Amino acid sequence: MAEYFTVYLDGAGDELDRLAAGPPPEIIARMEAATLGCFVATEQRVHVITGELRASGHPQTSYELDVWSGQVNFARNPGIFELARGDAPTRHHPFPGFHYFFEPAGHFFEKAVRQAFWDWVTDGKGGVAPSGGLGFASGGD
């Protein structure tokens, strides 16, 4: 006894060609906008004592060879200090809170990029991008 399967791949080639072509400009623009949004939010939250940390911030994106990446960088020395102290008060900032300047901008950045990518892969028909169990700190729900 034999079993036979018939698979109709009508349109599958077109879909594979669409994905192989990479994300269209509007998807790349959404990921770029997420990066700039993250940068603007961190600039608004970063503490200014000398101005050095705020002046050192810069967004950076690239899209080459079918790989997109986006990041927001701040100077190592003052940036590490701000991130390391978390919500602890300091001599210059005696009240706790709001020292972690990537909060919540980083979470929204990751979520926006994941949603843009999901919309491209599903051709806008996939709804909300799955978070795969990611928590809020990683851009999940």
C-alpha positions in Angstrom: 0.0 0.0 0.0 1.3 3.4 -0.9 0.4 6.9 0.4 0.4 9.9 -1.9 0.5 13.5 -0.9 -0.4 16.4 -3.2 0.9 19.8 -2.2 -0.3 22.9 -4.1 2.4 25.5 -4.2 0.5 28.0 -6.2 2.0 31.3 -5.4 4.7 29.9 -3.2 7.5 30.9 -5.6 6.2 34.5 -5.7 6.2 34.6 -1.9 9.7 33.2 -1.7 10.9 35.7 -4.3 9.3 38.6 -2.2 11.2 37.4 1.0 14.4 36.8 -0.9 14.3 40.4 -2.2 14.5 41.6 1.4 12.4 44.1 3.3 11.1 47.0 1.2 12.1 50.6 2.0 9.1 51.3 4.2 10.0 48.5 6.5 13.6 49.7 6.7 12.3 53.2 7.4 10.2 51.9 10.3 13.2 50.3 11.8 15.2 53.4 11.3 12.4 55.5 12.9 12.4 53.1 15.9 16.2 53.7 16.4 15.7 57.5 16.2 12.8 57.3 18.6 14.9 55.4 21.1 17.6 58.0 20.7 15.3 60.9 21.3 13.8 59.2 24.4 17.2 58.5 25.9 18.4 62.1 25.2 15.4 63.4 27.1 16.0 61.1 30.1 19.8 61.3 30.4 21.0 63.4 33.3 23.1 66.4 32.5 25.7 67.4 35.0 28.6 68.3 32.7 26.8 67.8 29.4 29.4 65.2 28.4 27.0 62.2 28.5 24.2 63.9 26.5 26.6 65.2 23.9 28.1 61.7 23.4 24.9 60.0 22.4 24.4 59.0 18.8 22.1 56.6 16.9 23.7 54.3 14.4 22.1 52.1 11.8 23.3 50.1 8.8 21.7 48.0 6.1 24.2 46.1 4.1 24.1 42.7 2.5 20.6 42.0 3.7 21.5 42.7 7.3 19.9 45.6 9.2 21.2 46.7 12.6 20.4 49.7 14.8 21.8 50.9 18.1 22.1 53.9 20.3 25.5 54.5 21.8 26.7 56.8 24.6 30.2 57.6 25.8 31.7 54.7 27.8 32.8 56.5 31.0 29.7 58.6 31.9 27.4 56.1 30.3 28.6 53.2 32.3 28.3 55.3 35.5 24.7 56.2 34.7 23.8 52.6 33.9 25.6 51.1 36.8 24.0 53.2 39.5 20.5 52.2 38.3 17.9 54.0 40.5 20.3 54.7 43.3 20.6 58.4 44.5 23.9 60.2 44.2 25.4 63.4 45.4 24.3 65.3 42.3 20.9 63.5 42.1 19.7 62.9 45.7 16.4 61.4 44.7 16.1 57.8 43.4 14.7 56.9 40.0 15.1 57.6 36.3 18.9 57.0 36.2 18.6 54.2 33.7 18.1 56.3 30.6 17.4 53.4 28.3 14.2 52.7 30.2 11.6 52.4 28.6 13.0 53.5 25.2 15.0 50.4 24.7 12.0 48.1 25.2 9.8 50.1 22.7 12.7 50.2 20.2 13.0 46.4 20.3 9.3 45.9 20.0 8.9 48.4 17.1 11.7 46.7 15.2 10.3 43.2 15.8 6.8 44.4 14.7 8.2 46.0 11.5 10.1 42.8 10.7 7.0 40.7 11.5 4.8 42.9 9.2 7.3 42.3 6.4 7.5 38.5 6.8 3.7 38.2 7.1 3.0 40.7 4.4 1.1 42.8 6.9 -1.3 40.0 7.7 0.2 38.7 10.9 -1.2 41.0 13.5 0.8 41.7 16.6 4.4 40.3 16.4 4.8 37.3 18.7 7.1 38.0 21.6 8.2 34.4 22.0 8.0 34.6 25.7 10.1 37.7 25.9 9.4 39.9 28.9 8.9 43.7 28.8 12.6 44.3 29.4 13.3 42.5 26.1 10.6 44.3 24.1 7.9 41.6 24.8 4.5 42.1 26.2 
